[in-house]
Amino acid sequence: MTAGVSYTRCRLCARRCGVDRTRGQTGFCGTGSRLRIAWAGIHRGEEPLICGRGGSGTIFLSGCTLRCFFCQNYQLSHGNLGRDTDVSEFADICLMLERKGAENINIVTGTHFLPSLAEGIRESRERGLTKPVVWNSSGYESSEYLPLLNDFVDIYLPDLKTLDSSLSASMFGVSDYPDAAARAIKEMAASRPLLRRGSFLVSGLIVRHLVLPGLLENTRAVLAWFAENVADRALLSLMFQYTPPAGPVPQGELQGGQGERGEWKRRVSAEEYGRTLAMLDEFGIEEGFVQEPSEDAPPCLPDFSLPDAFPGGLAYPLWFYGKNQAEGAREICSQEICQQETCCQKIDHYQTRHRQARHRRTGHREIYDQADGM
Ligand code: SF4
């Protein structure tokens, strides 16, 4: 296990439960000390600079340190769907993703498995992994472990969900999410310069923010913070894919009686989309990604009980928790990625779900141009 970090007296995320996960105790995330994975494959729905041409080699972990009630990966974050694996099998998966053309290894919600993931990436590198590693997280990181992340992460892809401590307390049961996430994101920006090679990112920080229906003041505060603190060193990804949850919706205690007004049961409206874009101009945020609104489109929710978990070919399965229980990782898809016309058509189709914002400012472009020659 990585020196100085372990599952005993767990403080791996900012929740700091203090439980001994090696002895069967579980904290808020509900997971033990064995790495638990649900799904891995080639994902084409991430930001264009993350997907590149070959797609992002995405690994979905089980469990979560926040468990938003509207989480699209509800089966994993709330239900812990997945299978206990080990570091060697994780390395097998990383190498399989690279062999299948992935532009990077994209670890989704891995904070609560940090020791195993650090070890797994080290073993993967020793066995020949060359692709950059993406840390795709809620942003609820423990400050003491950020140096360890810097040892193996090339691209940070954290959420900044809110800077409102009372909203955070209502949604996640902790009021310190804003402090923890803002501190972590500042450190991520300081440690990873934006570098692009061709059509994909090899280093840097992209901050994601999901716009919530009826909570545009929440978004305004996040955008203001981004502009003031990291806009010169990071990209913003503004997401409009909020989908009303199938399960229970919180009632009036959330900000402004959100539940009582039924806001959580609808998507972000076209009018809210327009007002949010106006905020980008207001705060001078000119580089990054904006998802197209999906007010009338059918929900695009994954179903992780199936190997082909993502609808419409958005992602391509290569490893699934329900297969090969005794055999370890095995490729479950026999198609050759990127050698079929349909795959390439899907790349184009799904990249239109994000559009790159205007590039009037030169700063990032100059950084990119230097990297282009690598
Ligand atoms: S990783 Fe899990 S057990 Fe550890 S502090 Fe966070 S929520 Fe608690």
Residues whose N, C-alpha, C, O or C-beta is under 5 A from the ligand:
A	BS01	SF4	C10 R11 L12 C13 R15 R16 C17 G18 G27 F28 C29 T65 H112
